[in-house]
Amino acid sequence: MNRRVFVTGLGAVFAAPLGAEAQRTGNVRRIGFVEAGSASVNRHFADAFRQGLKELGYVERESFVIEERWADGNSERFSDLLADVLRSGVDVIVQASTLGAVAAKKATTVVPIVFVGVSDPVGMGLVASLARPGGNVTGLSLAWPEGLAGKWAELLKETAPTVSHAALLYNPLGASMTAWVRETQAAASALGVRLQNFEARDAKDLDEAFARMIREHVGGVIVITDPLTLRHRARVVQLAARNRLPVVYSFGEFARAGGLLAYGPSVAEMFHRAAAYVDRIFKGAKPAELPVEQPTKFELVINLKTAKALGLTIPPSLLLRADQLIE
Protein backbone atom coordinates (compact mmCIF):
# COMPACT_ATOMS: atom_id res chain seq x y z
CA MET A 1 0.00 0.00 0.00
CA ASN A 2 2.82 2.36 -0.76
CA ARG A 3 1.75 5.78 -1.94
CA ARG A 4 2.63 5.45 -5.59
CA VAL A 5 2.41 7.88 -8.46
CA PHE A 6 1.12 6.91 -11.91
CA VAL A 7 1.63 9.57 -14.58
CA THR A 8 1.66 9.45 -18.38
CA GLY A 9 4.13 12.09 -19.35
CA LEU A 10 2.71 15.47 -18.38
CA GLY A 11 5.11 16.34 -15.56
CA ALA A 12 7.50 18.24 -17.77
CA VAL A 13 4.72 19.79 -19.84
CA PHE A 14 3.00 21.30 -16.80
CA ALA A 15 6.06 22.03 -14.69
CA ALA A 16 6.20 25.80 -15.18
CA PRO A 17 3.37 27.96 -13.79
CA LEU A 18 1.88 30.70 -15.86
CA GLY A 19 2.44 33.37 -13.20
CA ALA A 20 1.85 36.96 -14.20
CA GLU A 21 1.08 35.90 -17.77
CA ALA A 22 -2.34 34.78 -16.55
CA GLN A 23 -3.30 38.27 -15.44
CA ARG A 24 -5.23 39.01 -18.57
CA THR A 25 -6.89 42.36 -18.99
CA GLY A 26 -9.82 42.71 -21.33
CA ASN A 27 -9.64 39.01 -22.20
CA VAL A 28 -11.69 37.13 -19.65
CA ARG A 29 -11.77 33.42 -20.46
CA ARG A 30 -15.03 31.51 -20.05
CA ILE A 31 -14.88 27.95 -18.73
CA GLY A 32 -17.79 25.53 -18.83
CA PHE A 33 -17.67 23.26 -15.76
CA VAL A 34 -20.13 20.37 -16.05
CA GLU A 35 -20.16 17.90 -13.15
CA ALA A 36 -22.03 14.61 -12.88
CA GLY A 37 -23.11 15.05 -9.25
CA SER A 38 -24.73 17.85 -7.30
CA ALA A 39 -23.19 21.03 -5.95
CA SER A 40 -24.42 20.23 -2.45
CA VAL A 41 -22.04 17.27 -2.10
CA ASN A 42 -19.38 17.80 -4.78
CA ARG A 43 -18.69 21.50 -4.41
CA HIS A 44 -15.14 20.75 -3.26
CA PHE A 45 -14.35 19.39 -6.75
CA ALA A 46 -15.15 22.77 -8.31
CA ASP A 47 -13.23 24.47 -5.51
CA ALA A 48 -10.16 22.30 -6.21
CA PHE A 49 -10.31 23.27 -9.89
CA ARG A 50 -10.59 26.95 -9.00
CA GLN A 51 -7.66 26.66 -6.62
CA GLY A 52 -5.56 25.10 -9.38
CA LEU A 53 -6.28 28.05 -11.64
CA LYS A 54 -5.43 30.54 -8.89
CA GLU A 55 -2.12 28.82 -8.23
CA LEU A 56 -1.32 29.27 -11.91
CA GLY A 57 -1.89 33.00 -11.59
CA TYR A 58 -5.49 33.34 -12.78
CA VAL A 59 -7.90 35.68 -10.99
CA GLU A 60 -11.60 34.88 -11.06
CA ARG A 61 -13.78 37.49 -12.77
CA GLU A 62 -10.63 39.26 -13.96
CA SER A 63 -9.01 36.58 -16.11
CA PHE A 64 -11.63 33.81 -16.02
CA VAL A 65 -15.25 33.06 -15.21
CA ILE A 66 -16.76 29.62 -14.72
CA GLU A 67 -20.15 28.58 -16.04
CA GLU A 68 -21.10 25.78 -13.63
CA ARG A 69 -23.66 23.14 -14.49
CA TRP A 70 -24.52 20.16 -12.27
CA ALA A 71 -26.25 17.02 -13.53
CA ASP A 72 -27.41 15.98 -10.04
CA GLY A 73 -26.68 12.34 -10.85
CA ASN A 74 -28.88 12.30 -13.96
CA SER A 75 -26.73 11.51 -17.01
CA GLU A 76 -29.66 12.26 -19.32
CA ARG A 77 -29.20 15.95 -18.48
CA PHE A 78 -25.71 16.17 -19.96
CA SER A 79 -26.77 17.08 -23.50
CA ASP A 80 -28.96 19.97 -22.28
CA LEU A 81 -26.34 21.23 -19.84
CA LEU A 82 -23.63 21.13 -22.48
CA ALA A 83 -25.81 22.92 -25.01
CA ASP A 84 -26.41 25.60 -22.39
CA VAL A 85 -22.73 26.22 -21.66
CA LEU A 86 -21.89 26.22 -25.36
CA ARG A 87 -24.50 28.92 -25.95
CA SER A 88 -22.76 31.00 -23.28
CA GLY A 89 -19.65 31.13 -25.48
CA VAL A 90 -17.19 29.13 -23.38
CA ASP A 91 -13.56 28.78 -24.48
CA VAL A 92 -13.12 25.34 -22.92
CA ILE A 93 -15.28 22.70 -21.23
CA VAL A 94 -14.23 20.78 -18.11
CA GLN A 95 -16.44 17.71 -17.98
CA ALA A 96 -16.59 15.10 -15.22
CA SER A 97 -17.45 11.40 -15.66
CA THR A 98 -17.30 9.02 -18.59
CA LEU A 99 -20.87 9.52 -19.82
CA GLY A 100 -20.44 13.27 -19.50
CA ALA A 101 -17.28 13.23 -21.60
CA VAL A 102 -18.97 11.15 -24.29
CA ALA A 103 -21.86 13.65 -24.35
CA ALA A 104 -19.40 16.56 -24.56
CA LYS A 105 -17.61 15.07 -27.56
CA LYS A 106 -20.96 14.67 -29.31
CA ALA A 107 -21.90 18.25 -28.44
CA THR A 108 -18.85 19.92 -30.03
CA THR A 109 -15.87 19.10 -32.19
CA VAL A 110 -14.50 22.64 -31.94
CA VAL A 111 -14.45 23.76 -28.30
CA PRO A 112 -11.61 22.08 -26.33
CA ILE A 113 -12.78 19.51 -23.77
CA VAL A 114 -10.88 18.49 -20.64
CA PHE A 115 -12.41 15.42 -19.02
CA VAL A 116 -11.94 14.30 -15.42
CA GLY A 117 -12.55 10.76 -14.18
CA VAL A 118 -12.95 8.74 -17.39
CA SER A 119 -12.04 5.11 -16.85
CA ASP A 120 -11.12 4.05 -20.38
CA PRO A 121 -10.85 7.09 -22.70
CA VAL A 122 -9.36 5.04 -25.56
CA GLY A 123 -11.93 2.26 -25.28
CA MET A 124 -14.77 4.79 -25.10
CA GLY A 125 -13.56 6.41 -28.32
CA LEU A 126 -12.80 9.75 -26.67
CA VAL A 127 -9.12 9.80 -27.66
CA ALA A 128 -7.00 7.98 -30.21
CA SER A 129 -4.32 7.18 -27.63
CA LEU A 130 -3.21 8.36 -24.20
CA ALA A 131 0.00 9.86 -25.56
CA ARG A 132 -1.57 11.66 -28.53
CA PRO A 133 -5.32 12.05 -27.99
CA GLY A 134 -6.19 13.66 -31.34
CA GLY A 135 -9.32 15.73 -31.81
CA ASN A 136 -10.54 18.31 -29.29
CA VAL A 137 -10.59 16.06 -26.21
CA THR A 138 -7.99 15.28 -23.53
CA GLY A 139 -7.87 15.15 -19.74
CA LEU A 140 -7.39 12.96 -16.70
CA SER A 141 -8.21 9.29 -16.80
CA LEU A 142 -9.48 7.21 -13.90
CA ALA A 143 -7.83 4.10 -15.32
CA TRP A 144 -6.76 2.46 -12.08
CA PRO A 145 -3.50 0.54 -12.31
CA GLU A 146 -3.65 -3.23 -12.27
CA GLY A 147 -3.88 -4.57 -8.73
CA LEU A 148 -5.52 -1.52 -7.18
CA ALA A 149 -9.00 -3.03 -7.00
CA GLY A 150 -7.57 -6.06 -5.26
CA LYS A 151 -6.27 -3.82 -2.47
CA TRP A 152 -9.85 -3.26 -1.29
CA ALA A 153 -10.21 -6.95 -0.44
CA GLU A 154 -6.88 -6.87 1.38
CA LEU A 155 -7.96 -3.84 3.41
CA LEU A 156 -11.23 -5.46 4.39
CA LYS A 157 -9.41 -8.59 5.56
CA GLU A 158 -6.83 -6.53 7.48
CA THR A 159 -9.53 -4.48 9.20
CA ALA A 160 -11.99 -7.30 9.87
CA PRO A 161 -9.89 -10.51 9.78
CA THR A 162 -12.77 -12.81 10.75
CA VAL A 163 -14.83 -11.91 7.66
CA SER A 164 -15.27 -14.89 5.34
CA HIS A 165 -18.39 -13.77 3.44
CA ALA A 166 -18.59 -10.20 2.15
CA ALA A 167 -20.64 -8.12 -0.25
CA LEU A 168 -19.48 -6.27 -3.35
CA LEU A 169 -21.73 -3.28 -4.03
CA TYR A 170 -21.52 -1.63 -7.44
CA ASN A 171 -23.51 -0.08 -10.27
CA PRO A 172 -23.40 -2.49 -13.25
CA LEU A 173 -24.07 0.46 -15.57
CA GLY A 174 -20.78 2.11 -14.57
CA ALA A 175 -17.90 2.13 -17.02
CA SER A 176 -15.24 -0.60 -16.61
CA MET A 177 -17.22 -2.27 -13.81
CA THR A 178 -16.80 -5.74 -15.29
CA ALA A 179 -13.01 -5.59 -15.03
CA TRP A 180 -13.03 -4.10 -11.52
CA VAL A 181 -15.53 -6.66 -10.26
CA ARG A 182 -13.46 -9.48 -11.73
CA GLU A 183 -10.25 -8.23 -10.13
CA THR A 184 -11.83 -7.64 -6.71
CA GLN A 185 -13.47 -11.07 -6.78
CA ALA A 186 -10.16 -12.75 -7.60
CA ALA A 187 -8.35 -10.93 -4.78
CA ALA A 188 -11.05 -11.81 -2.25
CA SER A 189 -11.02 -15.46 -3.28
CA ALA A 190 -7.24 -15.60 -2.80
CA LEU A 191 -7.77 -14.33 0.76
CA GLY A 192 -10.43 -16.93 1.52
CA VAL A 193 -13.31 -14.45 1.35
CA ARG A 194 -16.47 -15.28 -0.59
CA LEU A 195 -17.53 -12.07 -2.27
CA GLN A 196 -21.20 -11.87 -3.22
CA ASN A 197 -22.32 -9.33 -5.83
CA PHE A 198 -24.99 -6.73 -5.02
CA GLU A 199 -26.05 -4.33 -7.76
CA ALA A 200 -27.51 -0.83 -7.41
CA ARG A 201 -28.60 0.88 -10.63
CA ASP A 202 -30.23 3.86 -8.92
CA ALA A 203 -30.61 5.38 -5.46
CA LYS A 204 -33.66 3.36 -4.46
CA ASP A 205 -31.67 0.13 -4.95
CA LEU A 206 -29.25 1.04 -2.14
CA ASP A 207 -31.67 0.31 0.72
CA GLU A 208 -32.71 -3.02 -0.76
CA ALA A 209 -29.09 -3.98 -1.41
CA PHE A 210 -28.16 -3.49 2.27
CA ALA A 211 -31.33 -5.29 3.38
CA ARG A 212 -30.30 -8.25 1.24
CA MET A 213 -26.80 -8.15 2.69
CA ILE A 214 -28.22 -8.62 6.17
CA ARG A 215 -30.45 -11.45 4.99
CA GLU A 216 -27.40 -13.09 3.42
CA HIS A 217 -25.38 -12.61 6.66
CA VAL A 218 -22.40 -10.87 5.06
CA GLY A 219 -19.68 -9.73 7.42
CA GLY A 220 -18.32 -6.79 5.43
CA VAL A 221 -18.72 -4.78 2.23
CA ILE A 222 -16.60 -3.40 -0.59
CA VAL A 223 -18.10 -0.51 -2.58
CA ILE A 224 -16.84 0.21 -6.10
CA THR A 225 -17.54 3.89 -6.62
CA ASP A 226 -19.34 5.43 -9.59
CA PRO A 227 -21.26 8.74 -9.92
CA LEU A 228 -24.36 7.13 -8.35
CA THR A 229 -22.69 5.93 -5.15
CA LEU A 230 -20.46 9.00 -4.94
CA ARG A 231 -23.46 11.32 -5.08
CA HIS A 232 -25.33 9.26 -2.47
CA ARG A 233 -22.31 8.52 -0.30
CA ALA A 234 -24.00 9.91 2.82
CA ARG A 235 -26.82 7.40 2.36
CA VAL A 236 -24.41 4.52 1.74
CA VAL A 237 -22.42 5.40 4.86
CA GLN A 238 -25.64 5.70 6.89
CA LEU A 239 -26.85 2.27 5.77
CA ALA A 240 -23.47 0.72 6.60
CA ALA A 241 -23.54 2.25 10.09
CA ARG A 242 -27.14 1.24 10.74
CA ASN A 243 -26.35 -2.36 9.85
CA ARG A 244 -22.98 -2.28 11.65
CA LEU A 245 -21.05 -3.40 8.60
CA PRO A 246 -17.36 -2.62 8.01
CA VAL A 247 -17.09 -1.16 4.52
CA VAL A 248 -14.10 -0.41 2.30
CA TYR A 249 -14.57 2.32 -0.31
CA SER A 250 -12.55 3.42 -3.34
CA PHE A 251 -12.65 7.20 -2.76
CA GLY A 252 -11.64 9.15 0.35
CA GLU A 253 -14.89 11.17 0.22
CA PHE A 254 -16.70 8.20 1.76
CA ALA A 255 -14.41 7.97 4.80
CA ARG A 256 -14.66 11.73 5.29
CA ALA A 257 -18.44 11.34 5.23
CA GLY A 258 -18.27 8.76 8.04
CA GLY A 259 -17.33 5.56 6.21
CA LEU A 260 -14.80 3.19 7.76
CA LEU A 261 -11.92 3.47 5.30
CA ALA A 262 -11.12 4.17 1.68
CA TYR A 263 -8.23 3.70 -0.70
CA GLY A 264 -8.03 5.09 -4.20
CA PRO A 265 -7.27 8.12 -6.35
CA SER A 266 -7.83 11.59 -4.94
CA VAL A 267 -10.68 12.95 -7.05
CA ALA A 268 -10.18 16.47 -5.77
CA GLU A 269 -6.53 16.30 -6.85
CA MET A 270 -7.62 15.30 -10.35
CA PHE A 271 -9.85 18.38 -10.58
CA HIS A 272 -6.95 20.45 -9.28
CA ARG A 273 -4.73 19.02 -12.05
CA ALA A 274 -7.38 19.81 -14.66
CA ALA A 275 -6.50 23.48 -14.21
CA ALA A 276 -3.08 22.76 -15.76
CA TYR A 277 -4.76 21.47 -18.92
CA VAL A 278 -6.96 24.55 -19.15
CA ASP A 279 -3.90 26.74 -18.65
CA ARG A 280 -2.02 25.04 -21.48
CA ILE A 281 -5.02 25.32 -23.80
CA PHE A 282 -5.39 29.03 -23.01
CA LYS A 283 -1.72 29.44 -23.88
CA GLY A 284 -2.26 27.90 -27.32
CA ALA A 285 -1.76 24.15 -26.83
CA LYS A 286 -4.06 21.83 -28.78
CA PRO A 287 -5.94 19.10 -26.85
CA ALA A 288 -4.88 16.68 -29.59
CA GLU A 289 -1.28 17.02 -28.43
CA LEU A 290 -1.76 17.02 -24.64
CA PRO A 291 -1.27 13.49 -23.25
CA VAL A 292 -3.99 12.00 -21.07
CA GLU A 293 -2.83 11.83 -17.45
CA GLN A 294 -3.40 8.86 -15.15
CA PRO A 295 -4.21 9.38 -11.44
CA THR A 296 -1.29 11.10 -9.72
CA LYS A 297 -2.28 10.81 -6.07
CA PHE A 298 -3.63 7.81 -4.16
CA GLU A 299 -4.80 8.14 -0.58
CA LEU A 300 -5.67 5.82 2.28
CA VAL A 301 -8.20 7.46 4.60
CA ILE A 302 -9.29 5.78 7.84
CA ASN A 303 -12.14 6.96 10.04
CA LEU A 304 -11.16 5.97 13.59
CA LYS A 305 -14.44 7.19 15.04
CA THR A 306 -16.34 4.77 12.80
CA ALA A 307 -13.94 1.95 13.62
CA LYS A 308 -14.59 2.51 17.33
CA ALA A 309 -18.36 2.50 16.78
CA LEU A 310 -18.04 -0.85 15.01
CA GLY A 311 -15.83 -2.28 17.74
CA LEU A 312 -12.88 -2.66 15.39
CA THR A 313 -9.23 -2.14 16.21
CA ILE A 314 -7.27 -0.89 13.22
CA PRO A 315 -3.88 -2.65 13.04
CA PRO A 316 -0.92 -0.33 13.78
CA SER A 317 0.67 -1.27 10.44
CA LEU A 318 -2.43 0.04 8.65
CA LEU A 319 -2.48 3.23 10.70
CA LEU A 320 1.12 3.92 9.72
CA ARG A 321 0.26 3.62 6.02
CA ALA A 322 -2.70 6.02 6.25
CA ASP A 323 -2.56 9.38 4.51
CA GLN A 324 -5.37 10.72 6.73
CA LEU A 325 -6.80 9.57 10.07
CA ILE A 326 -10.21 10.94 11.05
CA GLU A 327 -10.88 11.02 14.78
C-alpha positions as CSV (number, residue, x, y, z in Angstrom):
1,M,0.0,0.0,0.0
2,N,2.8,2.4,-0.8
3,R,1.8,5.8,-1.9
4,R,2.6,5.5,-5.6
5,V,2.4,7.9,-8.5
6,F,1.1,6.9,-11.9
7,V,1.6,9.6,-14.6
8,T,1.7,9.5,-18.4
9,G,4.1,12.1,-19.3
10,L,2.7,15.5,-18.4
11,G,5.1,16.3,-15.6
12,A,7.5,18.2,-17.8
13,V,4.7,19.8,-19.8
14,F,3.0,21.3,-16.8
15,A,6.1,22.0,-14.7
16,A,6.2,25.8,-15.2
17,P,3.4,28.0,-13.8
18,L,1.9,30.7,-15.9
19,G,2.4,33.4,-13.2
20,A,1.9,37.0,-14.2
21,E,1.1,35.9,-17.8
22,A,-2.3,34.8,-16.5
23,Q,-3.3,38.3,-15.4
24,R,-5.2,39.0,-18.6
25,T,-6.9,42.4,-19.0
26,G,-9.8,42.7,-21.3
27,N,-9.6,39.0,-22.2
28,V,-11.7,37.1,-19.7
29,R,-11.8,33.4,-20.5
30,R,-15.0,31.5,-20.0
31,I,-14.9,27.9,-18.7
32,G,-17.8,25.5,-18.8
33,F,-17.7,23.3,-15.8
34,V,-20.1,20.4,-16.1
35,E,-20.2,17.9,-13.2
36,A,-22.0,14.6,-12.9
37,G,-23.1,15.1,-9.2
38,S,-24.7,17.9,-7.3
39,A,-23.2,21.0,-6.0
40,S,-24.4,20.2,-2.4
41,V,-22.0,17.3,-2.1
42,N,-19.4,17.8,-4.8
43,R,-18.7,21.5,-4.4
44,H,-15.1,20.7,-3.3
45,F,-14.4,19.4,-6.8
46,A,-15.2,22.8,-8.3
47,D,-13.2,24.5,-5.5
48,A,-10.2,22.3,-6.2
49,F,-10.3,23.3,-9.9
50,R,-10.6,27.0,-9.0
51,Q,-7.7,26.7,-6.6
52,G,-5.6,25.1,-9.4
53,L,-6.3,28.1,-11.6
54,K,-5.4,30.5,-8.9
55,E,-2.1,28.8,-8.2
56,L,-1.3,29.3,-11.9
57,G,-1.9,33.0,-11.6
58,Y,-5.5,33.3,-12.8
59,V,-7.9,35.7,-11.0
60,E,-11.6,34.9,-11.1
61,R,-13.8,37.5,-12.8
62,E,-10.6,39.3,-14.0
63,S,-9.0,36.6,-16.1
64,F,-11.6,33.8,-16.0
65,V,-15.2,33.1,-15.2
66,I,-16.8,29.6,-14.7
67,E,-20.2,28.6,-16.0
68,E,-21.1,25.8,-13.6
69,R,-23.7,23.1,-14.5
70,W,-24.5,20.2,-12.3
71,A,-26.3,17.0,-13.5
72,D,-27.4,16.0,-10.0
73,G,-26.7,12.3,-10.8
74,N,-28.9,12.3,-14.0
75,S,-26.7,11.5,-17.0
76,E,-29.7,12.3,-19.3
77,R,-29.2,16.0,-18.5
78,F,-25.7,16.2,-20.0
79,S,-26.8,17.1,-23.5
80,D,-29.0,20.0,-22.3
81,L,-26.3,21.2,-19.8
82,L,-23.6,21.1,-22.5
83,A,-25.8,22.9,-25.0
84,D,-26.4,25.6,-22.4
85,V,-22.7,26.2,-21.7
86,L,-21.9,26.2,-25.4
87,R,-24.5,28.9,-25.9
88,S,-22.8,31.0,-23.3
89,G,-19.7,31.1,-25.5
90,V,-17.2,29.1,-23.4
91,D,-13.6,28.8,-24.5
92,V,-13.1,25.3,-22.9
93,I,-15.3,22.7,-21.2
94,V,-14.2,20.8,-18.1
95,Q,-16.4,17.7,-18.0
96,A,-16.6,15.1,-15.2
97,S,-17.5,11.4,-15.7
98,T,-17.3,9.0,-18.6
99,L,-20.9,9.5,-19.8
100,G,-20.4,13.3,-19.5
101,A,-17.3,13.2,-21.6
102,V,-19.0,11.2,-24.3
103,A,-21.9,13.6,-24.4
104,A,-19.4,16.6,-24.6
105,K,-17.6,15.1,-27.6
106,K,-21.0,14.7,-29.3
107,A,-21.9,18.3,-28.4
108,T,-18.9,19.9,-30.0
109,T,-15.9,19.1,-32.2
110,V,-14.5,22.6,-31.9
111,V,-14.4,23.8,-28.3
112,P,-11.6,22.1,-26.3
113,I,-12.8,19.5,-23.8
114,V,-10.9,18.5,-20.6
115,F,-12.4,15.4,-19.0
116,V,-11.9,14.3,-15.4
117,G,-12.5,10.8,-14.2
118,V,-12.9,8.7,-17.4
119,S,-12.0,5.1,-16.9
120,D,-11.1,4.1,-20.4
121,P,-10.8,7.1,-22.7
122,V,-9.4,5.0,-25.6
123,G,-11.9,2.3,-25.3
124,M,-14.8,4.8,-25.1
125,G,-13.6,6.4,-28.3
126,L,-12.8,9.7,-26.7
127,V,-9.1,9.8,-27.7
128,A,-7.0,8.0,-30.2
129,S,-4.3,7.2,-27.6
130,L,-3.2,8.4,-24.2
131,A,0.0,9.9,-25.6
132,R,-1.6,11.7,-28.5
133,P,-5.3,12.1,-28.0
134,G,-6.2,13.7,-31.3
135,G,-9.3,15.7,-31.8
136,N,-10.5,18.3,-29.3
137,V,-10.6,16.1,-26.2
138,T,-8.0,15.3,-23.5
139,G,-7.9,15.1,-19.7
140,L,-7.4,13.0,-16.7
141,S,-8.2,9.3,-16.8
142,L,-9.5,7.2,-13.9
143,A,-7.8,4.1,-15.3
144,W,-6.8,2.5,-12.1
145,P,-3.5,0.5,-12.3
146,E,-3.7,-3.2,-12.3
147,G,-3.9,-4.6,-8.7
148,L,-5.5,-1.5,-7.2
149,A,-9.0,-3.0,-7.0
150,G,-7.6,-6.1,-5.3
151,K,-6.3,-3.8,-2.5
152,W,-9.8,-3.3,-1.3
153,A,-10.2,-6.9,-0.4
154,E,-6.9,-6.9,1.4
155,L,-8.0,-3.8,3.4
156,L,-11.2,-5.5,4.4
157,K,-9.4,-8.6,5.6
158,E,-6.8,-6.5,7.5
159,T,-9.5,-4.5,9.2
160,A,-12.0,-7.3,9.9
161,P,-9.9,-10.5,9.8
162,T,-12.8,-12.8,10.8
163,V,-14.8,-11.9,7.7
164,S,-15.3,-14.9,5.3
165,H,-18.4,-13.8,3.4
166,A,-18.6,-10.2,2.1
167,A,-20.6,-8.1,-0.2
168,L,-19.5,-6.3,-3.4
169,L,-21.7,-3.3,-4.0
170,Y,-21.5,-1.6,-7.4
171,N,-23.5,-0.1,-10.3
172,P,-23.4,-2.5,-13.2
173,L,-24.1,0.5,-15.6
174,G,-20.8,2.1,-14.6
175,A,-17.9,2.1,-17.0
176,S,-15.2,-0.6,-16.6
177,M,-17.2,-2.3,-13.8
178,T,-16.8,-5.7,-15.3
179,A,-13.0,-5.6,-15.0
180,W,-13.0,-4.1,-11.5
181,V,-15.5,-6.7,-10.3
182,R,-13.5,-9.5,-11.7
183,E,-10.2,-8.2,-10.1
184,T,-11.8,-7.6,-6.7
185,Q,-13.5,-11.1,-6.8
186,A,-10.2,-12.7,-7.6
187,A,-8.3,-10.9,-4.8
188,A,-11.1,-11.8,-2.3
189,S,-11.0,-15.5,-3.3
190,A,-7.2,-15.6,-2.8
191,L,-7.8,-14.3,0.8
192,G,-10.4,-16.9,1.5
193,V,-13.3,-14.4,1.3
194,R,-16.5,-15.3,-0.6
195,L,-17.5,-12.1,-2.3
196,Q,-21.2,-11.9,-3.2
197,N,-22.3,-9.3,-5.8
198,F,-25.0,-6.7,-5.0
199,E,-26.0,-4.3,-7.8
200,A,-27.5,-0.8,-7.4
201,R,-28.6,0.9,-10.6
202,D,-30.2,3.9,-8.9
203,A,-30.6,5.4,-5.5
204,K,-33.7,3.4,-4.5
205,D,-31.7,0.1,-4.9
206,L,-29.3,1.0,-2.1
207,D,-31.7,0.3,0.7
208,E,-32.7,-3.0,-0.8
209,A,-29.1,-4.0,-1.4
210,F,-28.2,-3.5,2.3
211,A,-31.3,-5.3,3.4
212,R,-30.3,-8.3,1.2
213,M,-26.8,-8.1,2.7
214,I,-28.2,-8.6,6.2
215,R,-30.4,-11.5,5.0
216,E,-27.4,-13.1,3.4
217,H,-25.4,-12.6,6.7
218,V,-22.4,-10.9,5.1
219,G,-19.7,-9.7,7.4
220,G,-18.3,-6.8,5.4
221,V,-18.7,-4.8,2.2
222,I,-16.6,-3.4,-0.6
223,V,-18.1,-0.5,-2.6
224,I,-16.8,0.2,-6.1
225,T,-17.5,3.9,-6.6
226,D,-19.3,5.4,-9.6
227,P,-21.3,8.7,-9.9
228,L,-24.4,7.1,-8.3
229,T,-22.7,5.9,-5.1
230,L,-20.5,9.0,-4.9
231,R,-23.5,11.3,-5.1
232,H,-25.3,9.3,-2.5
233,R,-22.3,8.5,-0.3
234,A,-24.0,9.9,2.8
235,R,-26.8,7.4,2.4
236,V,-24.4,4.5,1.7
237,V,-22.4,5.4,4.9
238,Q,-25.6,5.7,6.9
239,L,-26.9,2.3,5.8
240,A,-23.5,0.7,6.6
241,A,-23.5,2.2,10.1
242,R,-27.1,1.2,10.7
243,N,-26.4,-2.4,9.8
244,R,-23.0,-2.3,11.7
245,L,-21.0,-3.4,8.6
246,P,-17.4,-2.6,8.0
247,V,-17.1,-1.2,4.5
248,V,-14.1,-0.4,2.3
249,Y,-14.6,2.3,-0.3
250,S,-12.6,3.4,-3.3
251,F,-12.6,7.2,-2.8
252,G,-11.6,9.1,0.3
253,E,-14.9,11.2,0.2
254,F,-16.7,8.2,1.8
255,A,-14.4,8.0,4.8
256,R,-14.7,11.7,5.3
257,A,-18.4,11.3,5.2
258,G,-18.3,8.8,8.0
259,G,-17.3,5.6,6.2
260,L,-14.8,3.2,7.8
261,L,-11.9,3.5,5.3
262,A,-11.1,4.2,1.7
263,Y,-8.2,3.7,-0.7
264,G,-8.0,5.1,-4.2
265,P,-7.3,8.1,-6.3
266,S,-7.8,11.6,-4.9
267,V,-10.7,12.9,-7.1
268,A,-10.2,16.5,-5.8
269,E,-6.5,16.3,-6.8
270,M,-7.6,15.3,-10.3
271,F,-9.8,18.4,-10.6
272,H,-6.9,20.5,-9.3
273,R,-4.7,19.0,-12.0
274,A,-7.4,19.8,-14.7
275,A,-6.5,23.5,-14.2
276,A,-3.1,22.8,-15.8
277,Y,-4.8,21.5,-18.9
278,V,-7.0,24.6,-19.2
279,D,-3.9,26.7,-18.6
280,R,-2.0,25.0,-21.5
281,I,-5.0,25.3,-23.8
282,F,-5.4,29.0,-23.0
283,K,-1.7,29.4,-23.9
284,G,-2.3,27.9,-27.3
285,A,-1.8,24.2,-26.8
286,K,-4.1,21.8,-28.8
287,P,-5.9,19.1,-26.8
288,A,-4.9,16.7,-29.6
289,E,-1.3,17.0,-28.4
290,L,-1.8,17.0,-24.6
291,P,-1.3,13.5,-23.2
292,V,-4.0,12.0,-21.1
293,E,-2.8,11.8,-17.5
294,Q,-3.4,8.9,-15.1
295,P,-4.2,9.4,-11.4
296,T,-1.3,11.1,-9.7
297,K,-2.3,10.8,-6.1
298,F,-3.6,7.8,-4.2
299,E,-4.8,8.1,-0.6
300,L,-5.7,5.8,2.3
301,V,-8.2,7.5,4.6
302,I,-9.3,5.8,7.8
303,N,-12.1,7.0,10.0
304,L,-11.2,6.0,13.6
305,K,-14.4,7.2,15.0
306,T,-16.3,4.8,12.8
307,A,-13.9,1.9,13.6
308,K,-14.6,2.5,17.3
309,A,-18.4,2.5,16.8
310,L,-18.0,-0.9,15.0
311,G,-15.8,-2.3,17.7
312,L,-12.9,-2.7,15.4
313,T,-9.2,-2.1,16.2
314,I,-7.3,-0.9,13.2
315,P,-3.9,-2.7,13.0
316,P,-0.9,-0.3,13.8
317,S,0.7,-1.3,10.4
318,L,-2.4,0.0,8.7
319,L,-2.5,3.2,10.7
320,L,1.1,3.9,9.7
321,R,0.3,3.6,6.0
322,A,-2.7,6.0,6.2
323,D,-2.6,9.4,4.5
324,Q,-5.4,10.7,6.7
325,L,-6.8,9.6,10.1
326,I,-10.2,10.9,11.1
327,E,-10.9,11.0,14.8
